[in-house]
């Protein structure tokens, strides 16, 4: 599971990702939402946007 980090001009510059044990595969949607929220909160602090 990954979500991109975008520069202020929209260029992709990095990604934040997470891995789960196969036994936790049912949590993929929740983890994806957590990643998007983390990027939305932290990205602007570093001059980044999220997709």
Phi, psi and omega in degrees: 000131180212157173221143185281156168249128184246141173291167183299337177270005177093355179289134173289130182238344180191178175217151173249136185223164177217149177238145179237151171294143180308330180292344181255016183303333180291351179265002185305314180298317180296317180295320177301317178295320178297319178297315180298319178295319179298317179294320180297325181278313186276326183307308181300332177297334182248018178073025182248159174248166175241156181274000000 
